[in-house]
Amino acid sequence: MSATNQPDKTKRIGRWYFGGIASAMAACCTHPADLIKVHLQTQQTEKVKVTTLVGRIIKNDGVLGIYNGLSASICRQLTYSTTRFAIYETIKKQLTKDGSVMPFYQKVGTAVVSGAMGGFVGTPADLINVRMQNDVKLPKDQRRNYRNAFHGFYRVFREEGIARMFSGATMASSRAILVTVGQLACYDQIKQTLMDTGFFKDNVLTHVTSSAVAGTIATVICHPVDVMKTRMMNAPPGKYSGLFACAKDIGKNGPLGFFKGFVPAFVRYGPHTVFIFLFLEQIRQNFGDDPE
């Protein structure tokens, strides 16, 4: 078959599970930054520099310590991100099956719905992820010592009950809504806007540019909620009576408490978003379905 008769890969349509696979691949690349972000967010009074924190982790657990909780992180992406991408893409296909282009408000509305569902489904894995990443900070006699994500699920279910597995689900869903609006809706809109100029094609440059801007937006709008979610999930049972109590505790030292760990969060979310869409677009172009 001649090159002119080859199907245009950029026109291929992604499948519902591509987003989860791409997100899990991205998590493997950015997990150390996510680990540092969690450590900074769960600090109460001690202020530790990032370099000092990394040195402490490596000293206590070796170089592989910066990958503590990786299995839970991957499990989280395969639940949380698979759900939100699947719902977003399914709704998007239904709304654009006549060949029309979704206006931005529809993208935002779709992202809100898919983010809320994804955040709820991914809460148990998110809980285990936060605990496994933070375990190294605790004294050895207080560590939970989950061997992997599935061991963590079993321990929480046996020792704390199924309700505890969804502790912080409201906050996780709220955060997921903001992240999904910042990532999926904004990425779609930015990519569309760039390509409409005629100077950009459906290629790596456009994917990197769109995802970098989307990652910046996602970090700014969701970080305060992310701090609260992390603090609630890592807290002992009964410490916080609700969201207000958690917010009050975080804000007692000033509003900057809600942006604790912002730099490593930005370092993580920016590349993480770029990796997600780079992997997703390549998977779509190489393994997606040809348009009918």
MOWO-V941027 format. One record per backbone hydrogen bond with DSSP energy under -0.5 kcal/mol. NH is the residue of the N-H (numbers start at 1). CO is the residue of the C=O. Records with the same first field share a line. If there is no record, write none. Layout:
# MOWO-V941027
NH: CO / CO
This chain:
# MOWO-V941027
5: 2
6: 3
9: 7
11: 8
12: 9
13: 289
18: 15
21: 17
22: 18
23: 19
24: 20
25: 21
26: 22
27: 23
28: 24
29: 25 / 26
30: 26
31: 27
34: 30
35: 31
36: 32
37: 33
38: 34
39: 35
40: 36
41: 37
42: 38
43: 40
48: 46
53: 49
54: 50
55: 51
56: 52
57: 53
58: 54
59: 55
60: 56
61: 57
62: 58
65: 62
66: 63
67: 64
68: 65
70: 67
73: 69
74: 70
75: 71
76: 72
77: 73
78: 74
79: 75 / 76
80: 76
81: 76 / 77
82: 77
83: 79
84: 80
85: 81
86: 82
87: 83
88: 84
89: 85
90: 86
91: 87
92: 88
93: 89
94: 90
95: 91
96: 92
97: 94
99: 96
106: 103
107: 103
108: 104
109: 105
110: 106
111: 107
112: 108
113: 109
114: 110
115: 111
116: 112
117: 113
118: 114
119: 115
120: 116
121: 117
122: 118
123: 120
126: 122
127: 123
128: 124
129: 125
130: 126
131: 127
132: 128
133: 129
134: 130
135: 131
137: 134
138: 134 / 135
142: 139
143: 139 / 140
152: 148
153: 149
154: 150
155: 151
156: 152
157: 153
158: 154
159: 155
160: 156
161: 156 / 157
164: 161
165: 161 / 162
166: 162 / 163
167: 164
169: 166
172: 168
173: 169
174: 170
175: 171
176: 172
177: 173
178: 174
179: 175
180: 176
181: 177
182: 178
183: 179
184: 180
185: 180
186: 181
187: 183
188: 184
189: 185
190: 186
191: 187
192: 188
193: 189
194: 190
195: 191
196: 192
197: 193 / 194
198: 195
200: 194
203: 201
207: 203
208: 204
209: 205
210: 206
211: 207
212: 208
213: 209
214: 210
215: 211
216: 212
217: 213
218: 214
219: 215
220: 216
221: 217
222: 218
223: 219
226: 222
227: 223
228: 224
229: 225
230: 226
231: 227
232: 228
233: 229
234: 230
235: 231
239: 236
246: 242
247: 243
248: 244
249: 245
250: 246
251: 247
252: 248 / 249
253: 250
254: 251
257: 254
258: 255
259: 256
260: 257
262: 259
265: 261
266: 262
267: 263
268: 264
269: 265
270: 266
271: 267
272: 268
273: 269
274: 270
275: 271
276: 272
277: 273
278: 274
279: 275
280: 276
281: 277
282: 278
283: 279
284: 280
285: 281
286: 282
287: 283
288: 284
289: 13
